[in-house]
């Protein structure tokens, strides 16, 4: 029975001086992050990341009118508009994701508000048709009744 060799780590050292624990790339003693052959590509990738980060995200212009939402239909209209902006590339997907999340929170809040209003209406209706609670039940604790 042959035992497998333990995995060796990358031959480079981290900034703290400890050995890099990443797996080396095939045919190399270094991981892709520390391989000297990748230095130029790594440098260019960092530059590109910096350029992309410094570009403004596609967003709704600040002078766009505010959206008024009073019901679920308004939320549906907002989401439809957001989807169309994302599809056209005029709105960043991360901003659209935030709009979608906030819309779901708003829908839940509207549902709770609707349930509260319905419950209040039911309570008001039952108050007008039921006798007061003190005359509705007999008290058995003081020996009365039965």
Number of C-alpha atoms within 10 A of each C-alpha: 3 4 5 6 6 6 10 11 15 21 18 19 12 11 8 7 8 9 13 19 15 17 16 21 14 9 6 13 16 20 19 18 16 20 17 11 12 11 13 9 10 16 11 11 12 11 12 12 11 11 10 11 10 9 8 8 14 15 16 14 9 7 6 7 8 7 10 9 16 10 12 15 10 14 20 14 13 18 16 11 12 22 17 13 18 17 12 9 12 15 19 17 18 13 16 17 13 11 15 17 11 13 19 13 12 17 16 13 12 16 14 12 12 12 12 12 12 12 12 12 12 11 11 11 11 11 12 9 8 9 10 10 8 8 8 9 9 10 12 9 7 6 7 8 9 6
